[in-house]
Amino acid sequence: MFKIKVFTGITIVVTFLVMLVSCASPAEPLTTEPDFNGFITEIHQIDRNDVIGSIAVESHADKLVEKYVVTVKDETSLFRQDGDDYLRVSFDELKAKQWVQIWFTGPVMESFPMQATALQIVITP
């Protein structure tokens, strides 16, 4: 009787783990054009509610300076591009002077610098 209970318990645990792994979606980055390309100038760790932190990002394309303060939340996807691969990273891996691509979610506040929330950030080579 004890062997049957142990076998049944193990079977339930293994089944649960297989279901859990098969339901998890792979970390796939967005493939659309980013809303902004630039380099990080400042990083602020916040860790308040669902906000991890914020980054200040600039671009000097075509002699125009664009600046954003971008909020990074728990649900923001963070990746580092390595050739054709995209590796998930944490907020701690964002560093000043890194080039990033950013996709926004929600409204962009038309202030200077502009303010937005990131849906996805990719650190580019």
Backbone as JSON Lines, residues from 0, in Angstrom:
{"i":0,"aa":"M","n":[0.82,-1.19,0.0],"ca":[0.0,0.0,0.0],"c":[0.87,1.27,0.0]}
{"i":1,"aa":"F","n":[1.94,1.26,0.8],"ca":[2.82,2.41,0.89],"c":[3.48,2.69,-0.46]}
{"i":2,"aa":"K","n":[3.91,1.62,-1.18],"ca":[4.56,1.76,-2.48],"c":[3.62,2.39,-3.5]}
{"i":3,"aa":"I","n":[2.35,2.05,-3.45],"ca":[1.37,2.61,-4.38],"c":[1.19,4.1,-4.12]}
{"i":4,"aa":"K","n":[1.13,4.5,-2.85],"ca":[0.97,5.93,-2.51],"c":[2.19,6.73,-2.96]}
{"i":5,"aa":"V","n":[3.39,6.18,-2.73],"ca":[4.61,6.87,-3.13],"c":[4.65,6.99,-4.66]}
{"i":6,"aa":"F","n":[4.36,5.9,-5.37],"ca":[4.35,5.92,-6.82],"c":[3.33,6.92,-7.35]}
{"i":7,"aa":"T","n":[2.14,6.94,-6.77],"ca":[1.09,7.88,-7.18],"c":[1.54,9.32,-6.91]}
{"i":8,"aa":"G","n":[2.16,9.57,-5.78],"ca":[2.65,10.91,-5.44],"c":[3.72,11.38,-6.41]}
{"i":9,"aa":"I","n":[4.65,10.48,-6.73],"ca":[5.71,10.83,-7.67],"c":[5.12,11.1,-9.04]}
{"i":10,"aa":"T","n":[4.18,10.28,-9.46],"ca":[3.54,10.46,-10.77],"c":[2.84,11.81,-10.85]}
{"i":11,"aa":"I","n":[2.16,12.2,-9.79],"ca":[1.46,13.49,-9.76],"c":[2.46,14.64,-9.85]}
{"i":12,"aa":"V","n":[3.55,14.55,-9.11],"ca":[4.57,15.61,-9.12],"c":[5.21,15.72,-10.5]}
{"i":13,"aa":"V","n":[5.58,14.6,-11.1],"ca":[6.21,14.61,-12.42],"c":[5.24,15.17,-13.46]}
{"i":14,"aa":"T","n":[3.99,14.76,-13.4],"ca":[2.98,15.27,-14.33],"c":[2.83,16.78,-14.19]}
{"i":15,"aa":"F","n":[2.78,17.27,-12.97],"ca":[2.66,18.7,-12.71],"c":[3.85,19.45,-13.29]}
{"i":16,"aa":"L","n":[5.07,18.92,-13.08],"ca":[6.26,19.6,-13.58],"c":[6.29,19.62,-15.11]}
{"i":17,"aa":"V","n":[5.88,18.53,-15.74],"ca":[5.82,18.5,-17.2],"c":[4.83,19.52,-17.71]}
{"i":18,"aa":"M","n":[3.67,19.62,-17.08],"ca":[2.67,20.6,-17.48],"c":[3.18,22.01,-17.3]}
{"i":19,"aa":"L","n":[3.85,22.26,-16.18],"ca":[4.37,23.59,-15.9],"c":[5.4,24.01,-16.94]}
{"i":20,"aa":"V","n":[6.32,23.13,-17.27],"ca":[7.35,23.44,-18.25],"c":[6.76,23.62,-19.64]}
{"i":21,"aa":"S","n":[5.81,22.79,-20.0],"ca":[5.23,22.88,-21.34],"c":[4.35,24.12,-21.5]}
{"i":22,"aa":"C","n":[3.82,24.65,-20.43],"ca":[2.97,25.84,-20.51],"c":[3.77,27.13,-20.51]}
{"i":23,"aa":"A","n":[5.01,27.08,-20.04],"ca":[5.82,28.29,-19.99],"c":[6.2,28.7,-21.4]}
{"i":24,"aa":"S","n":[5.96,29.95,-21.71],"ca":[6.3,30.42,-23.06],"c":[7.77,30.8,-23.1]}
{"i":25,"aa":"P","n":[8.44,30.53,-24.21],"ca":[9.84,30.9,-24.32],"c":[9.99,32.41,-24.35]}
{"i":26,"aa":"A","n":[11.14,32.88,-23.92],"ca":[11.41,34.31,-23.92],"c":[11.67,34.76,-25.34]}
{"i":27,"aa":"E","n":[10.68,35.34,-25.97],"ca":[10.79,35.78,-27.35],"c":[10.66,37.3,-27.4]}
{"i":28,"aa":"P","n":[11.64,37.97,-27.97],"ca":[11.55,39.43,-28.08],"c":[10.57,39.85,-29.16]}
{"i":29,"aa":"L","n":[10.09,41.08,-29.06],"ca":[9.25,41.65,-30.1],"c":[10.07,41.8,-31.37]}
{"i":30,"aa":"T","n":[9.43,41.64,-32.51],"ca":[10.15,41.73,-33.78],"c":[9.79,42.99,-34.57]}
{"i":31,"aa":"T","n":[8.92,43.81,-34.03],"ca":[8.56,45.06,-34.69],"c":[9.69,46.08,-34.51]}
{"i":32,"aa":"E","n":[9.61,47.17,-35.25],"ca":[10.6,48.24,-35.1],"c":[10.47,48.86,-33.71]}
{"i":33,"aa":"P","n":[11.59,49.16,-33.05],"ca":[11.51,49.81,-31.74],"c":[10.99,51.23,-31.85]}
{"i":34,"aa":"D","n":[10.45,51.73,-30.75],"ca":[9.99,53.11,-30.71],"c":[11.15,54.09,-30.57]}
{"i":35,"aa":"F","n":[12.26,53.64,-30.0],"ca":[13.39,54.54,-29.76],"c":[14.68,53.74,-29.71]}
{"i":36,"aa":"N","n":[15.73,54.29,-30.31],"ca":[17.09,53.76,-30.23],"c":[17.97,54.84,-29.62]}
{"i":37,"aa":"G","n":[18.77,54.48,-28.64],"ca":[19.65,55.46,-28.03],"c":[20.61,54.81,-27.06]}
{"i":38,"aa":"F","n":[21.31,55.65,-26.3],"ca":[22.24,55.13,-25.31],"c":[21.82,55.6,-23.91]}
{"i":39,"aa":"I","n":[22.11,54.76,-22.94],"ca":[21.73,55.03,-21.55],"c":[22.68,56.07,-20.97]}
{"i":40,"aa":"T","n":[22.11,57.09,-20.34],"ca":[22.94,58.1,-19.68],"c":[22.84,58.04,-18.16]}
{"i":41,"aa":"E","n":[21.72,57.54,-17.64],"ca":[21.53,57.42,-16.18],"c":[20.67,56.21,-15.88]}
{"i":42,"aa":"I","n":[20.9,55.63,-14.7],"ca":[20.11,54.49,-14.23],"c":[19.74,54.74,-12.78]}
{"i":43,"aa":"H","n":[18.46,54.53,-12.48],"ca":[17.98,54.72,-11.1],"c":[17.19,53.5,-10.68]}
{"i":44,"aa":"Q","n":[17.68,52.82,-9.65],"ca":[16.97,51.67,-9.07],"c":[15.88,52.23,-8.16]}
{"i":45,"aa":"I","n":[14.64,51.73,-8.29],"ca":[13.54,52.25,-7.48],"c":[12.96,51.17,-6.57]}
{"i":46,"aa":"D","n":[12.62,49.99,-7.12],"ca":[12.03,48.89,-6.36],"c":[10.86,49.34,-5.49]}
{"i":47,"aa":"R","n":[9.86,49.93,-6.14],"ca":[8.67,50.37,-5.42],"c":[7.45,49.87,-6.19]}
{"i":48,"aa":"N","n":[6.57,49.18,-5.5],"ca":[5.39,48.57,-6.13],"c":[5.85,47.69,-7.29]}
{"i":49,"aa":"D","n":[5.38,47.93,-8.49],"ca":[5.78,47.1,-9.64],"c":[6.85,47.78,-10.48]}
{"i":50,"aa":"V","n":[7.46,48.86,-9.99],"ca":[8.5,49.59,-10.73],"c":[9.88,49.15,-10.23]}
{"i":51,"aa":"I","n":[10.7,48.66,-11.17],"ca":[12.06,48.24,-10.84],"c":[12.98,49.45,-10.78]}
{"i":52,"aa":"G","n":[12.81,50.35,-11.76],"ca":[13.67,51.52,-11.83],"c":[13.36,52.35,-13.05]}
{"i":53,"aa":"S","n":[14.28,53.26,-13.36],"ca":[14.13,54.08,-14.56],"c":[15.51,54.3,-15.18]}
{"i":54,"aa":"I","n":[15.48,54.57,-16.48],"ca":[16.72,54.88,-17.17],"c":[16.51,56.15,-17.99]}
{"i":55,"aa":"A","n":[17.55,56.95,-18.09],"ca":[17.54,58.1,-19.0],"c":[18.27,57.65,-20.25]}
{"i":56,"aa":"V","n":[17.66,57.93,-21.4],"ca":[18.2,57.48,-22.68],"c":[18.22,58.66,-23.65]}
{"i":57,"aa":"E","n":[19.29,58.75,-24.45],"ca":[19.43,59.85,-25.42],"c":[19.77,59.31,-26.8]}
{"i":58,"aa":"S","n":[19.43,60.11,-27.78],"ca":[19.84,59.85,-29.16],"c":[20.24,61.19,-29.77]}
{"i":59,"aa":"H","n":[21.3,61.17,-30.54],"ca":[21.78,62.39,-31.2],"c":[21.73,62.21,-32.71]}
{"i":60,"aa":"A","n":[20.73,61.53,-33.21],"ca":[20.62,61.26,-34.64],"c":[20.26,62.52,-35.41]}
{"i":61,"aa":"D","n":[20.85,62.67,-36.56],"ca":[20.57,63.8,-37.46],"c":[20.67,65.15,-36.75]}
{"i":62,"aa":"K","n":[21.63,65.28,-35.86],"ca":[21.91,66.53,-35.13],"c":[20.75,66.98,-34.24]}
{"i":63,"aa":"L","n":[19.79,66.08,-34.0],"ca":[18.69,66.35,-33.08],"c":[18.91,65.54,-31.82]}
{"i":64,"aa":"V","n":[18.72,66.18,-30.69],"ca":[18.88,65.47,-29.42],"c":[17.49,65.09,-28.92]}
{"i":65,"aa":"E","n":[17.29,63.8,-28.75],"ca":[16.06,63.3,-28.15],"c":[16.41,62.66,-26.83]}
{"i":66,"aa":"K","n":[15.62,62.95,-25.81],"ca":[15.87,62.39,-24.48],"c":[14.57,61.8,-23.93]}
{"i":67,"aa":"Y","n":[14.7,60.65,-23.29],"ca":[13.57,60.0,-22.63],"c":[13.98,59.58,-21.23]}
{"i":68,"aa":"V","n":[13.03,59.64,-20.32],"ca":[13.15,58.97,-19.03],"c":[12.17,57.82,-19.11]}
{"i":69,"aa":"V","n":[12.7,56.6,-19.03],"ca":[11.91,55.41,-19.28],"c":[11.74,54.61,-17.99]}
{"i":70,"aa":"T","n":[10.5,54.36,-17.62],"ca":[10.19,53.55,-16.45],"c":[10.27,52.08,-16.82]}
{"i":71,"aa":"V","n":[10.94,51.31,-15.96],"ca":[11.07,49.86,-16.16],"c":[10.27,49.18,-15.05]}
{"i":72,"aa":"K","n":[9.29,48.38,-15.47],"ca":[8.42,47.7,-14.52],"c":[8.73,46.2,-14.47]}
{"i":73,"aa":"D","n":[8.1,45.52,-13.52],"ca":[8.27,44.07,-13.41],"c":[7.96,43.36,-14.72]}
{"i":74,"aa":"E","n":[6.94,43.84,-15.42],"ca":[6.51,43.16,-16.65],"c":[7.31,43.59,-17.89]}
{"i":75,"aa":"T","n":[8.25,44.53,-17.75],"ca":[9.1,44.93,-18.87],"c":[10.04,43.78,-19.23]}
{"i":76,"aa":"S","n":[10.07,43.42,-20.5],"ca":[11.0,42.37,-20.97],"c":[12.35,43.01,-21.24]}
{"i":77,"aa":"L","n":[13.39,42.42,-20.67],"ca":[14.75,42.91,-20.84],"c":[15.59,41.83,-21.51]}
{"i":78,"aa":"F","n":[16.26,42.21,-22.61],"ca":[17.09,41.27,-23.36],"c":[18.43,41.9,-23.68]}
{"i":79,"aa":"R","n":[19.4,41.04,-23.96],"ca":[20.69,41.45,-24.52],"c":[20.84,40.71,-25.83]}
{"i":80,"aa":"Q","n":[21.11,41.45,-26.9],"ca":[21.29,40.83,-28.2],"c":[22.71,40.31,-28.3]}
{"i":81,"aa":"D","n":[22.83,39.04,-28.69],"ca":[24.12,38.39,-28.87],"c":[24.09,37.7,-30.23]}
{"i":82,"aa":"G","n":[24.49,38.42,-31.28],"ca":[24.36,37.9,-32.64],"c":[22.89,37.82,-33.0]}
{"i":83,"aa":"D","n":[22.44,36.63,-33.37],"ca":[21.02,36.43,-33.68],"c":[20.22,35.99,-32.45]}
{"i":84,"aa":"D","n":[20.89,35.8,-31.33],"ca":[20.22,35.34,-30.1],"c":[19.86,36.52,-29.21]}
{"i":85,"aa":"Y","n":[18.78,36.34,-28.47],"ca":[18.34,37.33,-27.49],"c":[18.29,36.64,-26.14]}
{"i":86,"aa":"L","n":[19.11,37.12,-25.21],"ca":[19.21,36.51,-23.89],"c":[18.5,37.39,-22.87]}
{"i":87,"aa":"R","n":[17.68,36.77,-22.04],"ca":[17.0,37.53,-20.98],"c":[18.03,38.03,-19.99]}
{"i":88,"aa":"V","n":[17.86,39.27,-19.54],"ca":[18.76,39.86,-18.56],"c":[17.93,40.53,-17.47]}
{"i":89,"aa":"S","n":[18.58,40.93,-16.42],"ca":[17.91,41.64,-15.33],"c":[18.21,43.14,-15.43]}
{"i":90,"aa":"F","n":[17.49,43.93,-14.67],"ca":[17.67,45.39,-14.65],"c":[19.12,45.73,-14.28]}
{"i":91,"aa":"D","n":[19.74,44.92,-13.42],"ca":[21.11,45.18,-12.97],"c":[22.13,45.15,-14.1]}
{"i":92,"aa":"E","n":[21.79,44.55,-15.23],"ca":[22.72,44.48,-16.35],"c":[22.69,45.71,-17.24]}
{"i":93,"aa":"L","n":[21.75,46.63,-16.98],"ca":[21.73,47.89,-17.72],"c":[22.83,48.79,-17.18]}
{"i":94,"aa":"K","n":[23.64,49.34,-18.08],"ca":[24.77,50.19,-17.69],"c":[24.78,51.46,-18.53]}
{"i":95,"aa":"A","n":[25.33,52.52,-17.95],"ca":[25.49,53.77,-18.68],"c":[26.33,53.53,-19.92]}
{"i":96,"aa":"K","n":[26.01,54.23,-20.99],"ca":[26.68,54.2,-22.3],"c":[26.31,52.99,-23.14]}
{"i":97,"aa":"Q","n":[25.44,52.09,-22.64],"ca":[25.0,50.97,-23.48],"c":[23.98,51.47,-24.49]}
{"i":98,"aa":"W","n":[24.03,50.91,-25.69],"ca":[23.03,51.22,-26.71],"c":[21.86,50.29,-26.5]}
{"i":99,"aa":"V","n":[20.66,50.85,-26.58],"ca":[19.45,50.06,-26.36],"c":[18.39,50.41,-27.4]}
{"i":100,"aa":"Q","n":[17.52,49.44,-27.62],"ca":[16.3,49.65,-28.39],"c":[15.17,49.53,-27.39]}
{"i":101,"aa":"I","n":[14.18,50.42,-27.51],"ca":[13.09,50.44,-26.53],"c":[11.74,50.45,-27.25]}
{"i":102,"aa":"W","n":[10.84,49.62,-26.76],"ca":[9.45,49.6,-27.19],"c":[8.63,50.12,-26.02]}
{"i":103,"aa":"F","n":[7.76,51.1,-26.27],"ca":[6.96,51.7,-25.21],"c":[5.6,51.04,-25.09]}
{"i":104,"aa":"T","n":[5.02,51.18,-23.91],"ca":[3.65,50.77,-23.68],"c":[2.93,51.94,-23.02]}
{"i":105,"aa":"G","n":[1.73,52.19,-23.43],"ca":[0.97,53.3,-22.86],"c":[1.38,54.63,-23.47]}
{"i":106,"aa":"P","n":[0.87,55.71,-22.9],"ca":[1.14,57.04,-23.46],"c":[2.57,57.51,-23.2]}
{"i":107,"aa":"V","n":[3.04,58.38,-24.07],"ca":[4.34,59.04,-23.9],"c":[4.05,60.48,-23.51]}
{"i":108,"aa":"M","n":[4.59,60.9,-22.38],"ca":[4.38,62.28,-21.92],"c":[5.29,63.2,-22.72]}
{"i":109,"aa":"E","n":[4.72,64.21,-23.34],"ca":[5.43,65.13,-24.22],"c":[6.13,66.24,-23.44]}
{"i":110,"aa":"S","n":[6.94,65.85,-22.5],"ca":[7.73,66.82,-21.73],"c":[9.17,66.76,-22.26]}
{"i":111,"aa":"F","n":[10.06,67.49,-21.65],"ca":[11.47,67.34,-22.0],"c":[12.25,67.12,-20.71]}
{"i":112,"aa":"P","n":[12.85,65.96,-20.54],"ca":[12.8,64.84,-21.47],"c":[11.42,64.18,-21.48]}
{"i":113,"aa":"M","n":[11.12,63.5,-22.59],"ca":[9.86,62.79,-22.69],"c":[9.87,61.63,-21.69]}
{"i":114,"aa":"Q","n":[8.7,61.23,-21.24],"ca":[8.6,60.16,-20.25],"c":[7.69,59.06,-20.78]}
{"i":115,"aa":"A","n":[8.14,57.81,-20.59],"ca":[7.37,56.68,-21.08],"c":[7.69,55.45,-20.23]}
{"i":116,"aa":"T","n":[6.87,54.41,-20.42],"ca":[7.09,53.14,-19.75],"c":[7.5,52.12,-20.81]}
{"i":117,"aa":"A","n":[8.51,51.31,-20.49],"ca":[9.03,50.34,-21.45],"c":[8.24,49.04,-21.41]}
{"i":118,"aa":"L","n":[7.88,48.58,-22.6],"ca":[7.33,47.24,-22.75],"c":[8.48,46.25,-22.91]}
{"i":119,"aa":"Q","n":[9.51,46.68,-23.66],"ca":[10.68,45.85,-23.88],"c":[11.91,46.73,-24.08]}
{"i":120,"aa":"I","n":[13.05,46.25,-23.57],"ca":[14.33,46.91,-23.79],"c":[15.31,45.84,-24.25]}
{"i":121,"aa":"V","n":[16.03,46.14,-25.33],"ca":[17.07,45.24,-25.84],"c":[18.39,45.98,-25.82]}
{"i":122,"aa":"I","n":[19.37,45.42,-25.12],"ca":[20.73,45.95,-25.14],"c":[21.37,45.46,-26.44]}
{"i":123,"aa":"T","n":[21.84,46.39,-27.26],"ca":[22.4,46.01,-28.56],"c":[23.92,46.13,-28.53]}
{"i":124,"aa":"P","n":[24.59,45.37,-29.42],"ca":[26.07,45.43,-29.46],"c":[26.58,46.76,-29.98]}
